[in-house]
Amino acid sequence: MLTRFPEEGDDIEAVLDRLVARDLQSDARFVELWLTMQVNRMRGPIRIRYEARAKGVEQLIETALIERDIDWFEQALSCARRKFSNGIADEQRPKAYRFLGYRGYAADSIHYALTELRLGHATNSSFDD
């Protein structure tokens, strides 16, 4: 009886080699698309690297991150603005810090984003008076 999928490790490697030879499977293409998706989801570099390690494409992601030259400070600020559109009060800072940390941003990016968000909110609220 014929099997639909190869079960032997050598058979799987042979199939993968054929797919790569025909340019139907490309780790580089996967990394570019996956990285774009992660950045669009407002994920930070720490989380992106962590998930890339689990997928086995850590080196390719590292190269793609360097080539893209993403401003993680502004990315963290955009993420914080999306979540806290009305600005943040002092009592919300720990919640916002945890949120951005979970999203994968470094402490300096989080500090920048929360400072800018607080200053922007203070500036905007003074015009409302």
Buried (B, 14 or more C-beta within 10 A) or exposed (E): EEEEEEEEEEEEEEEEEEEEEEEEBEEEEEBBEBBEEBBEEBBBBBBBBEBBEEEEBBEBBBEBBEEEEBEBBEBBBEBBBEBBEEBBEEEBBEEBBEBBBEBBBBEEBBBBBBEBBBEBBEEEEEEEE
